[in-house]
């Protein structure tokens, strides 16, 4: 196969990334789009040309001979249905994060996938952001010694606009925003630490968007018929298998949008400033440990959405299918971010109960040992 022909299921919030697959250096092209919204299908034809096949029935897309792979960009709660159908149709799959909204659904996907020769890739685009790849490089080079702690502050500016006016606000469709939003960050924490979480606890509540006045102040539409039962203020604590301690803080009513990562090691710490596109490395000033100077790294400008990550991850999917080049995030990574997000949500809703995740670590070890 010289060119990957891609069908998109769900052309809503993330559908725009199709631009990076359409005639990407001649190696990929978008041939079909499925969405329930007529307006989205019109947009798809405007983006990919009048010849692109559009349909409201994704099963029709999966039947087509001119679709080799599908990008599943549909709402989270539909992932399980769409993935299983794509596996049945023997189509390669790019699956937007989170993998699913229930742990059992992840296991169902993995077990169905292992019976096929299909390529399955999880859409963790933060793995392709130069900011976090640069931080990982300096960590791996030993600039801060052995990693012992990771702290993440996630300021979700405009959280009300994007997450409290549609399906995201209902646990039936998202489980929680600790899963929906934090699945990226849980995965990056695992990446930077080089380990998965073995125990988790969390606290959270709906502190702001439970008040009609705050919707009005933010000039948002509050459809009171759609229940809000996901938290907007969360604190997550993670104990990783290699001893790293991690904390993730998420707030949806902050003025700005930013992710602040701080990684502390035995020789120093590395921290990012994504607003000013800088990374800072501070080393411990002791004779016995100090073998690196403090650094301030100015990141270069990138092109493409999500800090240049979207075109890179789209290219990675093409290379995965056509060239057998493994992506930066595995299916196991996808499942573990869901495990942590789901169990953290259970902890929030059970007064901070601590959950042991050993059974899921063992499940992945047993499952992927046989595949490898």
KOLKEZA-604594 format. One record per residue (C-alpha): residue in three letters; x, y, z; residue number from 1. Coordinates in steps of 0.001 Angstrom, whole numbers, plus 500000, padded with zeros to 6 digits. Layout:
N
+------+--------+--------+--------+-----+
| rest |      u |      v |      w |  nr |
+------+--------+--------+--------+-----+
|  ALA |      X |      Y |      Z | NUM |
...
+------+--------+--------+--------+-----+
END
This chain:
372
+------+--------+--------+--------+-----+
| rest |      u |      v |      w |  nr |
+------+--------+--------+--------+-----+
|  UNK | 500000 | 500000 | 500000 |   1 |
|  UNK | 501477 | 503345 | 498917 |   2 |
|  UNK | 498661 | 505633 | 500022 |   3 |
|  UNK | 496433 | 505381 | 503093 |   4 |
|  UNK | 492770 | 506125 | 502383 |   5 |
|  UNK | 491113 | 507394 | 505547 |   6 |
|  UNK | 487501 | 507688 | 506627 |   7 |
|  UNK | 486549 | 509955 | 509514 |   8 |
|  UNK | 483827 | 508971 | 511986 |   9 |
|  UNK | 482687 | 512094 | 513819 |  10 |
|  UNK | 483520 | 515411 | 512157 |  11 |
|  UNK | 482744 | 517667 | 515113 |  12 |
|  UNK | 485202 | 519092 | 517644 |  13 |
|  UNK | 488316 | 517271 | 516342 |  14 |
|  UNK | 487331 | 516828 | 512714 |  15 |
|  UNK | 489635 | 519624 | 511605 |  16 |
|  UNK | 492688 | 517362 | 511991 |  17 |
|  UNK | 491555 | 515656 | 508794 |  18 |
|  UNK | 493351 | 518444 | 506937 |  19 |
|  UNK | 496666 | 516880 | 507953 |  20 |
|  UNK | 495734 | 513534 | 506421 |  21 |
|  UNK | 494219 | 514842 | 503201 |  22 |
|  UNK | 496836 | 514395 | 500478 |  23 |
|  UNK | 499616 | 514468 | 503086 |  24 |
|  UNK | 502655 | 514407 | 500796 |  25 |
|  UNK | 500632 | 512014 | 498652 |  26 |
|  UNK | 500779 | 509320 | 501345 |  27 |
|  UNK | 497241 | 509722 | 502689 |  28 |
|  UNK | 493891 | 511082 | 501613 |  29 |
|  UNK | 490479 | 511497 | 503241 |  30 |
|  UNK | 487933 | 509597 | 501170 |  31 |
|  UNK | 484862 | 509454 | 503448 |  32 |
|  UNK | 483262 | 511192 | 506428 |  33 |
|  UNK | 480405 | 510054 | 508661 |  34 |
|  UNK | 478547 | 512407 | 510989 |  35 |
|  UNK | 474959 | 512770 | 512176 |  36 |
|  UNK | 474963 | 516532 | 511575 |  37 |
|  UNK | 474236 | 517693 | 508021 |  38 |
|  UNK | 476178 | 520900 | 508644 |  39 |
|  UNK | 479311 | 518917 | 509506 |  40 |
|  UNK | 478987 | 516881 | 506317 |  41 |
|  UNK | 478823 | 520100 | 504310 |  42 |
|  UNK | 481983 | 521298 | 506054 |  43 |
|  UNK | 483671 | 517995 | 505229 |  44 |
|  UNK | 482919 | 518385 | 501537 |  45 |
|  UNK | 484214 | 521941 | 501650 |  46 |
|  UNK | 487425 | 520695 | 503272 |  47 |
|  UNK | 488067 | 517564 | 501197 |  48 |
|  UNK | 486217 | 518220 | 497958 |  49 |
|  UNK | 482852 | 517322 | 496495 |  50 |
|  UNK | 484044 | 513801 | 495685 |  51 |
|  UNK | 484468 | 512811 | 499331 |  52 |
|  UNK | 481791 | 510309 | 500388 |  53 |
|  UNK | 479597 | 511639 | 503200 |  54 |
|  UNK | 476998 | 509780 | 505198 |  55 |
|  UNK | 475028 | 509853 | 508434 |  56 |
|  UNK | 475506 | 506097 | 508825 |  57 |
|  UNK | 479052 | 505151 | 509773 |  58 |
|  UNK | 478343 | 501538 | 508778 |  59 |
|  UNK | 478142 | 502722 | 505164 |  60 |
|  UNK | 481593 | 504253 | 505522 |  61 |
|  UNK | 483021 | 501019 | 506939 |  62 |
|  UNK | 481696 | 499032 | 503963 |  63 |
|  UNK | 483651 | 501068 | 501429 |  64 |
|  UNK | 486615 | 499585 | 499574 |  65 |
|  UNK | 488229 | 503020 | 499295 |  66 |
|  UNK | 488606 | 503260 | 503109 |  67 |
|  UNK | 491696 | 501506 | 504471 |  68 |
|  UNK | 491643 | 503155 | 507895 |  69 |
|  UNK | 489306 | 505162 | 510083 |  70 |
|  UNK | 489867 | 508076 | 512422 |  71 |
|  UNK | 487377 | 507767 | 515269 |  72 |
|  UNK | 486801 | 511334 | 516468 |  73 |
|  UNK | 483308 | 510801 | 517851 |  74 |
|  UNK | 482209 | 511645 | 521424 |  75 |
|  UNK | 483891 | 509522 | 524081 |  76 |
|  UNK | 480922 | 507345 | 524965 |  77 |
|  UNK | 480651 | 506166 | 521337 |  78 |
|  UNK | 484266 | 505006 | 521061 |  79 |
|  UNK | 483559 | 501418 | 522123 |  80 |
|  UNK | 480810 | 500998 | 519510 |  81 |
|  UNK | 482786 | 502568 | 516698 |  82 |
|  UNK | 486055 | 500751 | 517449 |  83 |
|  UNK | 484438 | 497326 | 517573 |  84 |
|  UNK | 482641 | 497992 | 514292 |  85 |
|  UNK | 485891 | 499158 | 512654 |  86 |
|  UNK | 487721 | 496059 | 513903 |  87 |
|  UNK | 484941 | 493880 | 512495 |  88 |
|  UNK | 485369 | 495689 | 509161 |  89 |
|  UNK | 489151 | 495117 | 509318 |  90 |
|  UNK | 490009 | 498833 | 509115 |  91 |
|  UNK | 493111 | 500319 | 510724 |  92 |
|  UNK | 492148 | 502698 | 513539 |  93 |
|  UNK | 493202 | 506069 | 514878 |  94 |
|  UNK | 491240 | 506417 | 518129 |  95 |
|  UNK | 490982 | 509820 | 519772 |  96 |
|  UNK | 491611 | 509850 | 523508 |  97 |
|  UNK | 490274 | 508693 | 525872 |  98 |
|  UNK | 490230 | 505121 | 524612 |  99 |
|  UNK | 486816 | 504607 | 526261 | 100 |
|  UNK | 484931 | 505865 | 529317 | 101 |
|  UNK | 484931 | 502538 | 531190 | 102 |
|  UNK | 487841 | 500225 | 532021 | 103 |
|  UNK | 485870 | 497173 | 530899 | 104 |
|  UNK | 485368 | 498773 | 527489 | 105 |
|  UNK | 489142 | 499190 | 527129 | 106 |
|  UNK | 489603 | 495496 | 527892 | 107 |
|  UNK | 486903 | 494577 | 525375 | 108 |
|  UNK | 488651 | 496680 | 522724 | 109 |
|  UNK | 492059 | 495153 | 523462 | 110 |
|  UNK | 490781 | 491596 | 523359 | 111 |
|  UNK | 488912 | 492177 | 520083 | 112 |
|  UNK | 491916 | 493967 | 518567 | 113 |
|  UNK | 494323 | 491157 | 519425 | 114 |
|  UNK | 492295 | 488797 | 517256 | 115 |
|  UNK | 492996 | 490940 | 514180 | 116 |
|  UNK | 495940 | 492271 | 512173 | 117 |
|  UNK | 494573 | 495818 | 512459 | 118 |
|  UNK | 496808 | 498715 | 513537 | 119 |
|  UNK | 495294 | 500558 | 516520 | 120 |
|  UNK | 496712 | 503931 | 517597 | 121 |
|  UNK | 495568 | 506119 | 520504 | 122 |
|  UNK | 495355 | 509857 | 519773 | 123 |
|  UNK | 497541 | 511263 | 522548 | 124 |
|  UNK | 498677 | 514387 | 520724 | 125 |
|  UNK | 500509 | 515751 | 523790 | 126 |
|  UNK | 503084 | 513016 | 523160 | 127 |
|  UNK | 503895 | 514931 | 519973 | 128 |
|  UNK | 504150 | 518397 | 521506 | 129 |
|  UNK | 507745 | 519607 | 521347 | 130 |
|  UNK | 507410 | 521091 | 524857 | 131 |
|  UNK | 506928 | 517715 | 526535 | 132 |
|  UNK | 509282 | 515835 | 524237 | 133 |
|  UNK | 511984 | 518386 | 525128 | 134 |
|  UNK | 511302 | 517949 | 528843 | 135 |
|  UNK | 511517 | 514184 | 528418 | 136 |
|  UNK | 514823 | 514524 | 526551 | 137 |
|  UNK | 516477 | 516464 | 529377 | 138 |
|  UNK | 515032 | 514104 | 531989 | 139 |
|  UNK | 516329 | 511075 | 530083 | 140 |
|  UNK | 519746 | 512744 | 529751 | 141 |
|  UNK | 519983 | 512912 | 533541 | 142 |
|  UNK | 519890 | 516684 | 533963 | 143 |
|  UNK | 517671 | 516430 | 537062 | 144 |
|  UNK | 518806 | 513010 | 538255 | 145 |
|  UNK | 516307 | 510316 | 539152 | 146 |
|  UNK | 512701 | 511543 | 538951 | 147 |
|  UNK | 510922 | 511487 | 542306 | 148 |
|  UNK | 507938 | 513866 | 541943 | 149 |
|  UNK | 505739 | 515295 | 539179 | 150 |
|  UNK | 503265 | 518131 | 539760 | 151 |
|  UNK | 500786 | 519325 | 537144 | 152 |
|  UNK | 498574 | 522393 | 537401 | 153 |
|  UNK | 495960 | 522422 | 534651 | 154 |
|  UNK | 494273 | 525796 | 534258 | 155 |
|  UNK | 491293 | 525083 | 532000 | 156 |
|  UNK | 490429 | 528597 | 530864 | 157 |
|  UNK | 487118 | 528782 | 528979 | 158 |
|  UNK | 486164 | 525504 | 530646 | 159 |
|  UNK | 482545 | 526543 | 530842 | 160 |
|  UNK | 482369 | 527295 | 527128 | 161 |
|  UNK | 483851 | 523989 | 526023 | 162 |
|  UNK | 482718 | 521524 | 528675 | 163 |
|  UNK | 479587 | 522761 | 530419 | 164 |
|  UNK | 477275 | 523524 | 527489 | 165 |
|  UNK | 477151 | 520135 | 525762 | 166 |
|  UNK | 477530 | 516373 | 526345 | 167 |
|  UNK | 480779 | 516833 | 528308 | 168 |
|  UNK | 478780 | 518019 | 531332 | 169 |
|  UNK | 477081 | 514676 | 531868 | 170 |
|  UNK | 478809 | 511682 | 533468 | 171 |
|  UNK | 476780 | 509335 | 531276 | 172 |
|  UNK | 478774 | 510547 | 528288 | 173 |
|  UNK | 482179 | 511393 | 529803 | 174 |
|  UNK | 482373 | 509545 | 533127 | 175 |
|  UNK | 484121 | 512696 | 534385 | 176 |
|  UNK | 486417 | 515486 | 533234 | 177 |
|  UNK | 489153 | 513850 | 535294 | 178 |
|  UNK | 488979 | 511218 | 532566 | 179 |
|  UNK | 487962 | 513318 | 529569 | 180 |
|  UNK | 490444 | 516162 | 530065 | 181 |
|  UNK | 493083 | 514596 | 532309 | 182 |
|  UNK | 493645 | 511477 | 530217 | 183 |
|  UNK | 496241 | 513482 | 528264 | 184 |
|  UNK | 498051 | 514560 | 531401 | 185 |
|  UNK | 497874 | 511191 | 533106 | 186 |
|  UNK | 499553 | 509756 | 530023 | 187 |
|  UNK | 502265 | 512454 | 529966 | 188 |
|  UNK | 502929 | 511872 | 533673 | 189 |
|  UNK | 503390 | 508172 | 532904 | 190 |
|  UNK | 505665 | 509082 | 529972 | 191 |
|  UNK | 507879 | 511455 | 531968 | 192 |
|  UNK | 508082 | 509106 | 534949 | 193 |
|  UNK | 508640 | 505994 | 532865 | 194 |
|  UNK | 506096 | 504109 | 534958 | 195 |
|  UNK | 502376 | 503530 | 535474 | 196 |
|  UNK | 500264 | 504463 | 538480 | 197 |
|  UNK | 499762 | 501728 | 541097 | 198 |
|  UNK | 497578 | 503658 | 543604 | 199 |
|  UNK | 495284 | 506646 | 543182 | 200 |
|  UNK | 493136 | 508944 | 545286 | 201 |
|  UNK | 491287 | 512133 | 544357 | 202 |
|  UNK | 489043 | 514895 | 545643 | 203 |
|  UNK | 486748 | 517121 | 543628 | 204 |
|  UNK | 483438 | 518927 | 543440 | 205 |
|  UNK | 481233 | 521128 | 541275 | 206 |
|  UNK | 482088 | 524530 | 542740 | 207 |
|  UNK | 481346 | 527070 | 540019 | 208 |
|  UNK | 479082 | 525831 | 537247 | 209 |
|  UNK | 476454 | 524762 | 539742 | 210 |
|  UNK | 475385 | 528422 | 539883 | 211 |
|  UNK | 473229 | 529959 | 537143 | 212 |
|  UNK | 474748 | 533376 | 537875 | 213 |
|  UNK | 478164 | 532118 | 536784 | 214 |
|  UNK | 476778 | 530958 | 533443 | 215 |
|  UNK | 475309 | 534414 | 532935 | 216 |
|  UNK | 478531 | 536137 | 533982 | 217 |
|  UNK | 480483 | 534035 | 531451 | 218 |
|  UNK | 477830 | 534739 | 528767 | 219 |
|  UNK | 477105 | 531021 | 528427 | 220 |
|  UNK | 473903 | 529179 | 527632 | 221 |
|  UNK | 472781 | 526998 | 530531 | 222 |
|  UNK | 470354 | 524347 | 529333 | 223 |
|  UNK | 468910 | 523258 | 532638 | 224 |
|  UNK | 467341 | 520163 | 531048 | 225 |
|  UNK | 470850 | 518707 | 530612 | 226 |
|  UNK | 472150 | 517639 | 533991 | 227 |
|  UNK | 475581 | 518743 | 535193 | 228 |
|  UNK | 477084 | 515919 | 537214 | 229 |
|  UNK | 480808 | 516276 | 536520 | 230 |
|  UNK | 483173 | 518177 | 538792 | 231 |
|  UNK | 484876 | 521445 | 537795 | 232 |
|  UNK | 487537 | 521527 | 540546 | 233 |
|  UNK | 489702 | 518407 | 541074 | 234 |
|  UNK | 492848 | 517250 | 542848 | 235 |
|  UNK | 494350 | 513879 | 541892 | 236 |
|  UNK | 497145 | 512066 | 543766 | 237 |
|  UNK | 499096 | 509253 | 542082 | 238 |
|  UNK | 501596 | 506757 | 543495 | 239 |
|  UNK | 503538 | 505220 | 540606 | 240 |
|  UNK | 504995 | 501731 | 540470 | 241 |
|  UNK | 508582 | 503046 | 540384 | 242 |
|  UNK | 508077 | 505218 | 543466 | 243 |
|  UNK | 507392 | 508552 | 541750 | 244 |
|  UNK | 504736 | 510627 | 543507 | 245 |
|  UNK | 502521 | 512719 | 541229 | 246 |
|  UNK | 499776 | 515287 | 541679 | 247 |
|  UNK | 497394 | 516666 | 539068 | 248 |
|  UNK | 495196 | 519720 | 539736 | 249 |
|  UNK | 492396 | 520648 | 537325 | 250 |
|  UNK | 490203 | 523755 | 537476 | 251 |
|  UNK | 487629 | 524838 | 534867 | 252 |
|  UNK | 486969 | 528428 | 535917 | 253 |
|  UNK | 490426 | 529987 | 535750 | 254 |
|  UNK | 491066 | 533137 | 533663 | 255 |
|  UNK | 493672 | 531574 | 531361 | 256 |
|  UNK | 494404 | 528236 | 529684 | 257 |
|  UNK | 497708 | 526689 | 530685 | 258 |
|  UNK | 499419 | 523476 | 531742 | 259 |
|  UNK | 502268 | 523871 | 534208 | 260 |
|  UNK | 504461 | 520784 | 534658 | 261 |
|  UNK | 507110 | 520539 | 537371 | 262 |
|  UNK | 509309 | 517427 | 537534 | 263 |
|  UNK | 511641 | 517067 | 540518 | 264 |
|  UNK | 514609 | 514734 | 540589 | 265 |
|  UNK | 517550 | 513976 | 542844 | 266 |
|  UNK | 519724 | 516597 | 541103 | 267 |
|  UNK | 517205 | 519341 | 540365 | 268 |
|  UNK | 513918 | 520121 | 538694 | 269 |
|  UNK | 512536 | 520949 | 535269 | 270 |
|  UNK | 509476 | 523145 | 534786 | 271 |
|  UNK | 507587 | 524497 | 531786 | 272 |
|  UNK | 505886 | 527798 | 531036 | 273 |
|  UNK | 503647 | 527006 | 528082 | 274 |
|  UNK | 502267 | 530539 | 527830 | 275 |
|  UNK | 505733 | 531964 | 527131 | 276 |
|  UNK | 506971 | 528736 | 525551 | 277 |
|  UNK | 509899 | 528242 | 527916 | 278 |
|  UNK | 511433 | 525409 | 529917 | 279 |
|  UNK | 513502 | 526002 | 533041 | 280 |
|  UNK | 516005 | 523574 | 534540 | 281 |
|  UNK | 517241 | 524292 | 538070 | 282 |
|  UNK | 519991 | 522143 | 539562 | 283 |
|  UNK | 520890 | 521582 | 543194 | 284 |
|  UNK | 523885 | 523748 | 544063 | 285 |
|  UNK | 526031 | 521193 | 545890 | 286 |
|  UNK | 529574 | 520112 | 545127 | 287 |
|  UNK | 528744 | 516434 | 545105 | 288 |
|  UNK | 525718 | 516669 | 542821 | 289 |
|  UNK | 526142 | 519788 | 540725 | 290 |
|  UNK | 527413 | 518693 | 537312 | 291 |
|  UNK | 524993 | 520690 | 535161 | 292 |
|  UNK | 524320 | 524422 | 534897 | 293 |
|  UNK | 520879 | 525972 | 535234 | 294 |
|  UNK | 519194 | 526307 | 531860 | 295 |
|  UNK | 516450 | 528413 | 530308 | 296 |
|  UNK | 515211 | 526971 | 527017 | 297 |
|  UNK | 513147 | 529049 | 524606 | 298 |
|  UNK | 511009 | 526767 | 522469 | 299 |
|  UNK | 510904 | 527423 | 518739 | 300 |
|  UNK | 507675 | 528409 | 517049 | 301 |
|  UNK | 505678 | 525531 | 515632 | 302 |
|  UNK | 503105 | 525327 | 512868 | 303 |
|  UNK | 499846 | 523466 | 513046 | 304 |
|  UNK | 497204 | 523101 | 515737 | 305 |
|  UNK | 497954 | 522078 | 519327 | 306 |
|  UNK | 501468 | 523444 | 519228 | 307 |
|  UNK | 502330 | 521565 | 516066 | 308 |
|  UNK | 501331 | 518228 | 517604 | 309 |
|  UNK | 498302 | 517534 | 515403 | 310 |
|  UNK | 500169 | 517384 | 512069 | 311 |
|  UNK | 502860 | 515260 | 513706 | 312 |
|  UNK | 500477 | 512725 | 515214 | 313 |
|  UNK | 498553 | 512476 | 511946 | 314 |
|  UNK | 501806 | 511799 | 510129 | 315 |
|  UNK | 502696 | 509221 | 512790 | 316 |
|  UNK | 499473 | 507311 | 512114 | 317 |
|  UNK | 500271 | 507158 | 508398 | 318 |
|  UNK | 503806 | 505943 | 509165 | 319 |
|  UNK | 502422 | 503384 | 511616 | 320 |
|  UNK | 500176 | 501831 | 508980 | 321 |
|  UNK | 502344 | 502211 | 505875 | 322 |
|  UNK | 505838 | 501850 | 507375 | 323 |
|  UNK | 505132 | 499790 | 510524 | 324 |
|  UNK | 506725 | 502549 | 512631 | 325 |
|  UNK | 505432 | 502313 | 516197 | 326 |
|  UNK | 503705 | 505455 | 517579 | 327 |
|  UNK | 504882 | 507159 | 520758 | 328 |
|  UNK | 501910 | 505961 | 522811 | 329 |
|  UNK | 500842 | 502325 | 523018 | 330 |
|  UNK | 497420 | 500789 | 523469 | 331 |
|  UNK | 498530 | 499865 | 527011 | 332 |
|  UNK | 499246 | 503561 | 527614 | 333 |
|  UNK | 495735 | 504314 | 526407 | 334 |
|  UNK | 494154 | 501851 | 528792 | 335 |
|  UNK | 496177 | 502978 | 531823 | 336 |
|  UNK | 495170 | 506607 | 531392 | 337 |
|  UNK | 491549 | 505439 | 531449 | 338 |
|  UNK | 492159 | 503219 | 534488 | 339 |
|  UNK | 493593 | 506126 | 536463 | 340 |
|  UNK | 490908 | 508584 | 535305 | 341 |
|  UNK | 488058 | 506194 | 536093 | 342 |
|  UNK | 489397 | 505150 | 539487 | 343 |
|  UNK | 490178 | 508773 | 540371 | 344 |
|  UNK | 486566 | 509607 | 539575 | 345 |
|  UNK | 485378 | 506777 | 541809 | 346 |
|  UNK | 487633 | 508171 | 544520 | 347 |
|  UNK | 486192 | 511689 | 544142 | 348 |
|  UNK | 482707 | 510294 | 544502 | 349 |
|  UNK | 483615 | 508110 | 547502 | 350 |
|  UNK | 485258 | 510746 | 549697 | 351 |
|  UNK | 488830 | 510220 | 548540 | 352 |
|  UNK | 489010 | 506438 | 548777 | 353 |
|  UNK | 492417 | 505035 | 547764 | 354 |
|  UNK | 492285 | 502526 | 544918 | 355 |
|  UNK | 494956 | 499899 | 544232 | 356 |
|  UNK | 495476 | 499404 | 540496 | 357 |
|  UNK | 497649 | 496280 | 540658 | 358 |
|  UNK | 495085 | 494072 | 538935 | 359 |
|  UNK | 495147 | 496308 | 535852 | 360 |
|  UNK | 498933 | 496413 | 535737 | 361 |
|  UNK | 498920 | 492616 | 535899 | 362 |
|  UNK | 496241 | 492439 | 533210 | 363 |
|  UNK | 498353 | 494520 | 530826 | 364 |
|  UNK | 501491 | 492546 | 531608 | 365 |
|  UNK | 499733 | 489250 | 530939 | 366 |
|  UNK | 497943 | 490536 | 527841 | 367 |
|  UNK | 500799 | 492248 | 526061 | 368 |
|  UNK | 503420 | 489696 | 527007 | 369 |
|  UNK | 501645 | 487269 | 524702 | 370 |
|  UNK | 501297 | 489839 | 521890 | 371 |
|  UNK | 504949 | 490939 | 522060 | 372 |
+------+--------+--------+--------+-----+
END
